[in-house]
């Protein structure tokens, strides 16, 4: 040992250099391996969004990480630059201009952009610049397939100008369209501009029947669509969505039955497999709720028309403690979907009792279980214990007879209601019998075989199985999911469904 040390000292003195140091292993990793590591470092976009103005920290923290990774070294730059541009969220008009200049100055970045979300307010004085720059981005990014428009204020139409104006919009590449703009998107759906736009300066002044894009120009290629269902859609032309597999819409609860009937008649979706319906219930009287939601036939026209291939049905309600004390009959809806495998129900829906193909049941938990009546508690939550694997032999036999393909049931924490696609993200097929915790800056979601909840809140009700999940490994790898059905252009047996 001593001789070796002295030999090294002589070599150092002779050459006048320090001892040779072993190269860092990180510099030897390939770009593909680094990308896998970075993918697990950044919060998945399905858990955060640029439109979340109430809780901005998760989004800002993820963006800071995305910006810093390419600045570490040259090898990290090539591995992480795709993460920065793959899924872009824009929160101000100035960011639209900056991105357009960046893509024009560095055209090699344009192919990296696959998804873009516009969540910015567009003032009247910025409409022309915003439309031009956003159109430049959409024209240059040849691989762009998803466009989302999220409005914090629904009183202005300027946000949708990049898809309204034929001189700037490029619908041929858009297969996933998310319109969280109500009621401003009526012009996009019907082709009729509001009267307030006729006397507006350009680009509104140049919009007319010849250069106005509508949903009809996108319908033949759309694979996924999210939009608000307005009060009256009878003015819309008959459209066809031949390849649409995923549909999400927010219905006006008072006119839900009429709207759904019109939607089924005017917009056929023969390939529909995933359906999410949001029914805003805040502020409605108990009578209106019973009249509009309690009977399970209000969604029947759409399911009878396009539910033959439906595999996933999610019914959401924006509820408080008072609107949960009634029962939503789910059986008529299920009867119209013979191939249904996964159903997600609001807290006031009855748990399905029989279905030939149903495998998984998710139920949103009400804010306060104690505010429910005893009858509702027993009707909704009493069956949960009987649907677990620990059911008594007689009950298990009945369940097996009525639900022959049933595999499990979960309850979902109401604190996660803002994550519309959470039941799809945590696909029960991939996460069956799995305890996991997804912990990122500002994000803490815990999953167990029977419950999904926010881990940074003290849980009101936690089963023994759910409690064990808190001791599991944090932030499990998201890519270790076997390939499955394609959704959003990604192999989707589990969380990979919406991560990108």
Buried (B, 14 or more C-beta within 10 A) or exposed (E): EEEEEEEEEEEEEEEEEEEEEEEEEEEEBEBEEBBBBBBBBBBBBBBBBBBBEEEBEBBBBBBEBBEEBBEEEEBBBEBBBBBBBBBBBBBBBBBBBEBBEEBBEEEEBBBBBBBBBBBBBBEEEBBBBBBBBBBBBBBBBEEBBBBBBBBEEBEBBBBBBBBBBBEBBBBEBBBBBBBBBBBBBBBBBBBEBEEEBEEBEEBBEEBEEEBBBBBBBBBBBBBBBBBBBBEEBEEBEEBBBEBBBBBBBBBBBBBBBBBBBBBBBBBBBEBBBBBBBBBBBEEBEEEBBBBBBBEBEBBBBBBBBBBEBBBBBBBBBBBBEBBBBBBBBBEBBBBBBEEBBBBBBBBBBBBBEBBEBBBBBBBBBBBEBEBBEEEBBEBBBEBBEBBBEEBEEEBBEBBEEBBEEBBBBBBBBBBBBEBBBBBBBBBBBBBBEBBBBBBBBBBBBBBBBBBBBBBEEEBEEBBEBBBEBBEBEBBBEBEEBEEBBEBBBBBBBBBBBBBB
